[in-house]
Amino acid sequence: MEPTPTEIQELRDQFMKKLDADGSSIPGGIHPADLARIQGGDDWLRRFLLHNDNDVKESLNMMWETCKWRKTFGTNDLNEQNVRVEYLEDGSMFSHSKDIDGKSLFILKCKKHVKGQRDMDELKKCLVYWFERLERQDKGDMITLFFDMADTGLSNMDMDYTKYLISLFKLYYPFFLNYILIFEMPWILNTAFKIIKSWLPEKAVKKINFVNKSTLKNFVEPKNALSCWGGEDAHEFSFTPEDRNGKVERKVHFADSQGDSSPTAETGHGVSGLKVKISPTDHIVFDNSVDSELRAALSLTNSDDKIISYKIKTTSPEKYRVRPCLGVLKPGASVSVVVAVHAGFQLSALSRDKFLIMGMSVDSAEMSNQELTDLWKQRGSTATEINRLRCSSPSEISSRNGSILGNASVSPDKLSVVCDNVNKLVRANALMETEIRQTRKYQQVLTACVCMCAVGISYLVWILRDYIAEEKSCPVSQLSDS
């Protein structure tokens, strides 16, 4: 039931009264932005009342605890500069599109999260960052939580992470949850989700819906559903920083002012003519020979007599992890850069991506990462383009060179056939290994059954033998009498 203006005003009055009496219990007091939301409008107070079925007392307690938490957590001050931006860029959590009610989808790509591999406190900050951003974007409207669980396993199931996510809705973001959509959950995680449901209030449990490609249309229209969900939206994730002034930075595109040619590796382009040697000079070649992860390596050497700060950008930041992507090189110094592809992306999806290496001269080589980040924000538009590189696989490089494995030249069509056949062999080998593992399991079960049967038969024979021996030892007179 919609709260009345009288109930909203009563909640406001009681909060201000409590603030006058107990405000000193909150270090630093209520954040000015939160106080302005309480005094300057009804929307936030209305949500607390709706969340608590118009119970003013419960709404007051929740609003008080929320304001305390927001002050302690630093919620109002979160932005891309004070959270782990690589957690925002890896595609494990993002917002895109709307549900059937017009509410924003907050998507968790569960296969991209592996328990214990990332800092939990930083993950929490990233979740709250997104909640705050969606609140500003949609002016406090509800959102739908979308668990994309395709291709997930037990290693992707992080109960602490999920529990914290649920607690945000329960404790600090009133009337914020429209649906919980769980897409293609593997059966092996059924038990885990029974535990998760026990953490939810009854009203939230009713919002849970398990969906697949055929039933998702009941909650997300096909035109708004990603193609990987069986929908029509071919959107590819790319993190876009928020602009509080209403403008948003767009995905990076590197214009080829000179066609497909790459800048020279020695001098680069630009007014300052910085001399940085790049290896390789034109293509980043990805290989998966280490830990089955697609990786590539770059080498940057400062051949100039100036101190140079470099920065590496990509047209598809959601796909790659670059370490280090920003740094300083003294004259003659070198750095090795590792570019890794996030899980879920294949070589075939990388061929159109590019990397841009930028540089600028700086006065000191003793700059912190934060100082470098601030400097690039201030002076990035004046930086010099040093080199541009495309993404390739070893087979693509061989094709361009007209050779394969150092032998006679091969046409691209023939090379493509060879690569396809190799891929088929790899898939067949993986399938065979899976079948072998299953066969071993069946053999173990069968062996156990045979052993149990053998034991049972031996026990039965032993009993029958004793019975027959007793029958033989019984006197004939007793048998006739009986």
C-alpha positions as CSV (number, residue, x, y, z in Angstrom):
1,M,0.0,0.0,0.0
2,E,1.3,3.4,-1.0
3,P,2.3,5.5,2.2
4,T,0.4,8.6,2.8
5,P,2.0,12.1,2.9
6,T,1.3,12.1,6.7
7,E,3.2,8.9,7.2
8,I,6.2,10.2,5.2
9,Q,6.2,13.4,7.2
10,E,6.0,11.5,10.4
11,L,9.0,9.4,9.4
12,R,11.0,12.6,8.6
13,D,10.1,14.3,11.8
14,Q,11.0,11.2,13.9
15,F,14.3,10.9,12.1
16,M,15.3,14.5,12.7
17,K,14.3,14.2,16.3
18,K,16.5,11.1,16.7
19,L,19.3,12.9,14.9
20,D,19.1,15.8,17.4
21,A,19.2,13.3,20.3
22,D,21.6,10.6,19.1
23,G,23.5,12.2,16.2
24,S,26.8,12.2,18.1
25,S,26.8,8.4,17.9
26,I,27.6,8.6,14.2
27,P,31.3,9.6,13.7
28,G,31.2,12.7,11.6
29,G,27.4,12.8,11.6
30,I,25.0,12.0,8.7
31,H,26.5,12.6,5.3
32,P,25.2,15.9,3.9
33,A,24.0,14.2,0.7
34,D,21.9,11.8,2.7
35,L,20.5,14.5,4.9
36,A,19.5,16.5,1.9
37,R,17.6,13.4,0.5
38,I,15.7,13.2,3.8
39,Q,14.9,16.9,4.1
40,G,14.5,17.8,0.5
41,G,12.1,15.1,-0.9
42,D,9.8,12.3,-0.2
43,D,11.1,9.6,-2.6
44,W,13.7,8.0,-0.3
45,L,11.5,8.0,2.8
46,R,8.6,6.5,0.7
47,R,10.9,3.6,-0.2
48,F,11.7,2.8,3.5
49,L,8.0,2.8,4.3
50,L,7.1,0.5,1.3
51,H,10.0,-1.8,2.3
52,N,8.5,-2.1,5.8
53,D,4.8,-2.3,5.0
54,N,4.3,1.3,6.1
55,D,5.6,0.6,9.6
56,V,7.0,3.9,10.7
57,K,9.0,2.5,13.6
58,E,10.7,-0.2,11.5
59,S,11.3,2.3,8.7
60,L,12.9,4.7,11.1
61,N,15.3,2.0,12.5
62,M,16.2,0.9,9.0
63,M,16.8,4.4,7.8
64,W,19.0,5.2,10.8
65,E,21.1,2.1,10.3
66,T,21.4,2.8,6.6
67,C,22.7,6.4,7.2
68,K,25.2,5.1,9.7
69,W,26.4,2.4,7.3
70,R,26.6,4.9,4.3
71,K,28.7,7.3,6.4
72,T,31.1,4.5,7.6
73,F,31.4,2.8,4.2
74,G,31.9,6.1,2.3
75,T,29.1,5.2,0.0
76,N,28.5,8.7,-1.3
77,D,32.1,9.2,-2.3
78,L,32.6,6.0,-4.3
79,N,33.7,6.5,-7.9
80,E,36.0,4.9,-10.5
81,Q,39.1,6.5,-8.9
82,N,38.7,4.8,-5.4
83,V,37.5,1.3,-6.4
84,R,39.4,-1.5,-8.1
85,V,38.5,-0.5,-11.7
86,E,39.8,-3.8,-13.1
87,Y,36.9,-5.5,-11.2
88,L,34.5,-3.1,-13.0
89,E,36.2,-3.7,-16.4
90,D,36.3,-7.6,-16.3
91,G,32.6,-8.0,-17.1
92,S,31.8,-10.0,-13.9
93,M,29.2,-7.3,-12.9
94,F,27.6,-4.7,-15.0
95,S,24.2,-3.1,-15.9
96,H,22.6,-3.4,-19.3
97,S,19.1,-3.3,-20.8
98,K,15.7,-3.6,-19.0
99,D,13.4,-6.3,-17.8
100,I,9.8,-6.6,-19.0
101,D,8.7,-4.0,-16.4
102,G,11.2,-1.4,-17.7
103,K,13.6,-1.9,-14.7
104,S,17.4,-2.0,-15.2
105,L,19.1,-5.3,-15.2
106,F,22.1,-5.7,-12.9
107,I,24.0,-8.7,-14.3
108,L,26.4,-11.0,-12.5
109,K,28.4,-13.1,-14.9
110,C,29.0,-15.9,-12.4
111,K,31.5,-17.8,-14.4
112,K,33.9,-14.8,-14.3
113,H,34.0,-14.9,-10.5
114,V,36.1,-17.6,-8.7
115,K,35.9,-17.7,-5.0
116,G,39.1,-16.5,-3.2
117,Q,40.8,-15.0,-6.2
118,R,39.8,-11.4,-5.6
119,D,39.8,-9.1,-2.6
120,M,36.4,-9.3,-0.9
121,D,36.5,-5.8,0.5
122,E,37.2,-4.4,-3.0
123,L,34.4,-6.5,-4.5
124,K,32.0,-5.1,-1.9
125,K,32.9,-1.6,-2.9
126,C,32.3,-2.4,-6.5
127,L,28.9,-3.7,-5.8
128,V,28.0,-0.6,-3.8
129,Y,29.4,1.6,-6.6
130,W,27.0,-0.1,-9.0
131,F,24.0,0.2,-6.7
132,E,24.7,3.9,-6.2
133,R,25.2,4.5,-9.9
134,L,21.9,2.7,-10.7
135,E,20.1,4.7,-8.1
136,R,21.3,8.0,-9.7
137,Q,20.7,6.7,-13.2
138,D,17.1,5.5,-12.5
139,K,16.3,8.0,-9.8
140,G,15.7,5.4,-7.2
141,D,13.6,3.0,-9.3
142,M,13.8,-0.7,-8.7
143,I,16.3,-3.0,-10.4
144,T,16.3,-6.7,-11.4
145,L,19.2,-8.9,-10.2
146,F,20.2,-11.2,-13.0
147,F,22.5,-14.2,-12.1
148,D,23.9,-15.4,-15.5
149,M,25.0,-18.9,-14.3
150,A,25.7,-20.5,-17.7
151,D,28.9,-22.6,-17.6
152,T,29.4,-22.1,-13.9
153,G,30.6,-24.7,-11.4
154,L,31.2,-25.1,-7.7
155,S,34.4,-22.9,-7.9
156,N,32.2,-20.0,-9.1
157,M,29.8,-20.3,-6.1
158,D,30.9,-17.8,-3.4
159,M,28.4,-17.9,-0.6
160,D,30.0,-15.0,1.3
161,Y,29.9,-12.8,-1.8
162,T,26.2,-13.7,-2.4
163,K,25.2,-13.2,1.2
164,Y,26.7,-9.7,1.2
165,L,24.8,-8.9,-2.1
166,I,21.5,-10.0,-0.5
167,S,22.3,-8.0,2.7
168,L,22.5,-4.8,0.6
169,F,18.9,-5.3,-0.5
170,K,17.7,-6.4,2.9
171,L,19.4,-3.7,5.0
172,Y,20.5,-0.7,3.1
173,Y,18.6,-0.4,-0.2
174,P,14.9,-0.3,0.5
175,F,12.3,-1.3,-2.1
176,F,15.1,-1.7,-4.7
177,L,14.6,-5.2,-5.9
178,N,12.1,-6.1,-8.7
179,Y,13.0,-9.6,-9.6
180,I,15.8,-12.1,-9.0
181,L,16.4,-14.0,-12.3
182,I,18.6,-17.0,-12.2
183,F,19.6,-18.0,-15.7
184,E,20.5,-21.6,-16.5
185,M,21.6,-22.7,-13.1
186,P,23.5,-26.0,-13.1
187,W,21.7,-28.7,-11.1
188,I,24.9,-29.2,-9.0
189,L,24.2,-25.8,-7.4
190,N,20.6,-26.6,-6.3
191,T,21.7,-27.2,-2.7
192,A,23.6,-23.9,-2.5
193,F,20.6,-22.0,-3.7
194,K,18.4,-23.6,-1.1
195,I,20.7,-22.1,1.5
196,I,20.6,-18.7,-0.3
197,K,16.8,-18.7,-0.3
198,S,16.9,-19.2,3.5
199,W,18.7,-15.8,3.8
200,L,16.0,-14.0,2.0
201,P,12.8,-12.6,3.5
202,E,9.6,-14.2,2.3
203,K,8.8,-11.2,0.0
204,A,12.1,-11.6,-1.7
205,V,11.8,-15.4,-2.1
206,K,8.6,-14.8,-4.2
207,K,10.7,-12.6,-6.6
208,I,13.1,-15.5,-7.5
209,N,12.6,-17.0,-10.9
210,F,14.7,-19.7,-12.5
211,V,14.8,-19.1,-16.3
212,N,16.5,-20.5,-19.4
213,K,16.6,-19.5,-23.0
214,S,13.0,-20.6,-23.7
215,T,11.4,-19.0,-20.6
216,L,13.5,-15.8,-20.3
217,K,11.0,-14.0,-22.5
218,N,8.5,-14.0,-19.6
219,F,10.8,-11.5,-17.8
220,V,13.0,-9.9,-20.5
221,E,11.8,-9.2,-24.0
222,P,13.9,-10.9,-26.7
223,K,14.9,-7.6,-28.2
224,N,16.4,-6.7,-24.7
225,A,18.0,-10.0,-24.0
226,L,21.7,-10.6,-24.9
227,S,22.4,-13.0,-27.7
228,C,24.2,-15.4,-25.3
229,W,20.8,-15.7,-23.5
230,G,19.1,-16.5,-26.8
231,G,17.9,-13.0,-27.4
232,E,18.4,-10.4,-30.1
233,D,20.8,-8.0,-28.4
234,A,24.3,-8.4,-29.8
235,H,25.7,-6.0,-27.1
236,E,29.4,-6.7,-26.1
237,F,30.3,-5.5,-22.6
238,S,32.6,-2.5,-22.3
239,F,32.8,-0.6,-19.0
240,T,31.9,3.0,-19.4
241,P,32.8,5.3,-16.5
242,E,30.0,7.4,-15.1
243,D,30.0,11.2,-15.5
244,R,28.1,12.8,-12.7
245,N,27.4,15.8,-15.0
246,G,25.2,13.7,-17.2
247,K,27.8,12.9,-19.8
248,V,29.3,9.5,-20.2
249,E,32.7,8.5,-21.7
250,R,32.2,6.2,-24.7
251,K,34.0,3.1,-25.7
252,V,37.5,3.8,-27.1
253,H,37.9,3.7,-30.9
254,F,41.3,4.3,-32.5
255,A,41.0,6.1,-35.8
256,D,43.3,4.7,-38.5
257,S,44.5,8.0,-39.9
258,Q,46.9,6.2,-42.1
259,G,44.8,3.2,-43.1
260,D,45.9,-0.1,-41.7
261,S,49.5,0.9,-41.4
262,S,51.0,0.9,-37.9
263,P,53.2,3.7,-36.6
264,T,56.9,3.1,-36.6
265,A,58.2,1.3,-33.6
266,E,61.1,3.6,-33.0
267,T,59.8,7.2,-33.1
268,G,56.0,7.0,-32.9
269,H,53.7,9.7,-34.1
270,G,53.0,13.1,-32.5
271,V,54.6,16.4,-31.9
272,S,57.0,15.4,-29.2
273,G,58.5,12.5,-31.3
274,L,59.1,10.3,-28.3
275,K,61.5,7.4,-29.0
276,V,60.2,4.1,-27.5
277,K,61.1,0.7,-29.0
278,I,58.1,-1.6,-29.0
279,S,58.3,-5.4,-29.5
280,P,56.4,-6.8,-31.3
281,T,56.0,-3.9,-33.7
282,D,52.6,-4.5,-35.3
283,H,50.7,-7.4,-33.8
284,I,50.0,-8.7,-30.3
285,V,50.2,-12.5,-30.7
286,F,48.1,-14.5,-28.2
287,D,49.0,-18.0,-27.2
288,N,47.4,-20.4,-24.6
289,S,50.4,-22.6,-23.9
290,V,50.6,-21.4,-20.3
291,D,47.8,-22.6,-17.9
292,S,45.4,-22.7,-20.9
293,E,45.0,-18.9,-20.6
294,L,45.3,-16.7,-23.7
295,R,48.3,-14.4,-23.1
296,A,50.6,-12.1,-25.0
297,A,53.7,-10.3,-24.1
298,L,55.0,-6.8,-25.0
299,S,58.3,-5.1,-24.4
300,L,58.7,-1.3,-24.1
301,T,62.2,0.3,-24.1
302,N,62.8,4.0,-23.7
303,S,65.3,5.0,-26.4
304,D,64.9,8.7,-25.7
305,D,66.9,10.9,-23.4
306,K,63.7,12.0,-21.6
307,I,61.8,10.3,-18.8
308,I,58.6,8.9,-20.4
309,S,55.3,7.8,-18.9
310,Y,53.4,5.3,-21.0
311,K,49.8,4.2,-21.0
312,I,48.3,1.2,-22.8
313,K,44.7,1.4,-24.0
314,T,42.5,-1.1,-25.9
315,T,39.3,-0.8,-27.9
316,S,37.7,-3.6,-25.8
317,P,38.8,-3.2,-22.2
318,E,36.2,-5.8,-21.1
319,K,38.2,-8.6,-22.7
320,Y,41.7,-7.9,-21.5
321,R,43.8,-7.6,-18.3
322,V,47.0,-5.6,-18.9
323,R,49.8,-5.6,-16.3
324,P,51.2,-3.0,-16.0
325,C,49.0,-0.7,-18.2
326,L,50.6,2.5,-16.8
327,G,54.1,3.3,-15.8
328,V,57.3,5.4,-16.1
329,L,60.5,4.6,-18.0
330,K,63.8,6.2,-17.4
331,P,66.1,6.7,-20.4
332,G,67.3,3.2,-21.5
333,A,64.9,1.4,-19.2
334,S,62.6,-1.4,-20.3
335,V,59.4,-3.0,-19.1
336,S,57.6,-6.2,-19.9
337,V,53.9,-6.0,-20.2
338,V,51.6,-9.1,-20.0
339,V,48.2,-9.0,-21.8
340,A,45.8,-11.7,-20.7
341,V,42.4,-12.5,-22.1
342,H,39.5,-12.7,-19.6
343,A,37.8,-16.1,-19.4
344,G,34.9,-16.6,-21.8
345,F,36.5,-14.9,-24.8
346,Q,38.0,-16.9,-27.7
347,L,40.7,-16.1,-30.2
348,S,38.1,-15.6,-33.0
349,A,36.6,-12.8,-31.0
350,L,39.9,-10.8,-30.7
351,S,41.0,-10.3,-34.3
352,R,39.3,-6.8,-34.7
353,D,40.6,-5.5,-31.4
354,K,43.5,-3.0,-31.2
355,F,45.9,-1.7,-28.6
356,L,47.2,1.8,-28.4
357,I,50.4,2.7,-26.7
358,M,50.6,6.4,-25.6
359,G,53.4,8.3,-24.1
360,M,54.3,11.7,-22.6
361,S,57.5,13.1,-21.1
362,V,57.5,13.6,-17.3
363,D,59.8,15.4,-14.9
364,S,60.2,12.5,-12.4
365,A,60.5,8.8,-12.5
366,E,59.4,8.5,-8.8
367,M,55.7,8.9,-9.3
368,S,53.0,6.7,-7.6
369,N,50.3,5.0,-9.5
370,Q,47.8,7.5,-8.2
371,E,49.9,10.4,-9.3
372,L,50.3,8.9,-12.7
373,T,46.6,8.3,-13.0
374,D,45.9,11.9,-12.1
375,L,48.5,13.2,-14.5
376,W,47.0,11.2,-17.4
377,K,43.6,12.6,-16.6
378,Q,45.0,16.1,-16.7
379,R,47.4,15.8,-19.7
380,G,46.2,12.7,-21.5
381,S,44.9,14.7,-24.5
382,T,48.4,16.1,-25.1
383,A,50.0,12.6,-25.1
384,T,51.9,11.3,-28.1
385,E,50.8,8.1,-29.9
386,I,53.7,5.8,-29.9
387,N,52.3,2.7,-31.6
388,R,49.2,0.8,-32.5
389,L,49.0,-3.0,-32.5
390,R,46.4,-5.5,-33.7
391,C,45.5,-8.7,-32.0
392,S,46.4,-12.0,-33.7
393,S,46.8,-15.7,-33.0
394,P,50.0,-17.7,-34.1
395,S,48.0,-19.2,-37.0
396,E,47.0,-15.8,-38.3
397,I,50.6,-14.6,-38.2
398,S,51.6,-17.7,-40.2
399,S,48.8,-17.0,-42.7
400,R,50.0,-13.5,-43.2
401,N,53.5,-14.7,-43.7
402,G,52.3,-17.3,-46.2
403,S,53.9,-20.2,-44.2
404,I,52.9,-22.8,-41.7
405,L,55.4,-24.3,-39.2
406,G,58.2,-23.0,-41.4
407,N,57.3,-25.2,-44.4
408,A,56.2,-24.3,-47.9
409,S,53.7,-21.5,-48.4
410,V,50.1,-22.3,-47.9
411,S,47.1,-20.4,-49.0
412,P,44.9,-18.9,-46.3
413,D,42.0,-21.2,-47.3
414,K,44.1,-24.3,-46.8
415,L,45.5,-22.9,-43.5
416,S,41.9,-22.3,-42.3
417,V,41.0,-25.9,-43.1
418,V,44.1,-27.1,-41.2
419,C,43.2,-24.9,-38.2
420,D,39.6,-26.1,-38.3
421,N,40.8,-29.7,-38.3
422,V,43.1,-29.1,-35.4
423,N,40.3,-27.5,-33.5
424,K,38.1,-30.6,-34.2
425,L,40.9,-32.8,-33.0
426,V,41.2,-30.8,-29.8
427,R,37.5,-31.0,-29.2
428,A,37.4,-34.7,-30.0
429,N,40.3,-35.3,-27.6
430,A,38.5,-33.4,-24.8
431,L,35.4,-35.4,-25.4
432,M,37.4,-38.6,-25.3
433,E,39.0,-37.7,-22.1
434,T,35.6,-36.9,-20.6
435,E,34.3,-40.3,-21.7
436,I,37.3,-42.0,-20.3
437,R,36.8,-40.4,-16.9
438,Q,33.1,-41.4,-17.0
439,T,34.1,-45.0,-18.0
440,R,36.5,-45.2,-15.1
441,K,33.8,-44.1,-12.7
442,Y,31.5,-46.8,-14.1
443,Q,34.2,-49.4,-13.8
444,Q,34.8,-48.4,-10.1
445,V,31.0,-48.7,-9.4
446,L,30.8,-52.0,-11.3
447,T,33.9,-53.3,-9.4
448,A,32.3,-52.3,-6.1
449,C,29.1,-54.1,-7.0
450,V,30.9,-57.3,-8.1
451,C,32.8,-57.3,-4.8
452,M,29.6,-56.9,-2.8
453,C,28.0,-59.7,-4.8
454,A,31.0,-61.9,-4.2
455,V,30.9,-61.3,-0.5
456,G,27.2,-61.9,-0.4
457,I,27.5,-65.2,-2.3
458,S,30.4,-66.4,-0.1
459,Y,28.3,-65.6,3.0
460,L,25.3,-67.5,1.5
461,V,27.5,-70.5,0.6
462,W,28.9,-70.6,4.2
463,I,25.4,-70.6,5.6
464,L,24.2,-73.4,3.3
465,R,27.3,-75.5,4.1
466,D,26.6,-75.3,7.8
467,Y,23.0,-76.1,7.2
468,I,23.8,-79.2,5.1
469,A,26.4,-80.3,7.7
470,E,23.8,-80.1,10.4
471,E,21.3,-82.1,8.3
472,K,23.8,-84.9,7.7
473,S,24.7,-85.2,11.4
474,C,21.0,-85.6,12.5
475,P,20.2,-89.3,13.4
476,V,17.9,-91.2,11.1
477,S,15.5,-92.1,13.9
478,Q,14.9,-88.4,14.6
479,L,14.2,-87.9,10.9
480,S,11.7,-90.8,10.8
481,D,10.0,-89.6,14.0
482,S,9.6,-86.2,12.6
